Amino acid sequence: MEKKSIKNKSKNKSKNKVALLVFYGRKKYSKMLFRYIFRDLKCNGGIVDKIFIFKNTHDESDLEFLSSLQNGKFGKYIEIIPGVR
């Protein structure tokens, strides 16, 4: 009887969506973080469905890195939230 309840719980988990909100400011602080985030995406066997990135920078090199993330392999999982204009 316990096995049946465990199966039901695992089915319920698959219906849940997991989203991350990342406050992005500088490439040098975020580069390592994104390696772990991408590892934890569902397409890689993890639990994360979507990544929301709150942009908080004006620096061109930081913005280029953010753009490369969005245009890269995992871009379809990323949504940029404009914070700083």
Buried (B, 14 or more C-beta within 10 A) or exposed (E): EEEEEEEEEEEEEEEEEEEBEBEBBEBEEBEEEBEEBBEBBBEEEBEBBBBBBBBBBEEEEBBEBBEEBBEEEBEEBBEBEEEEE
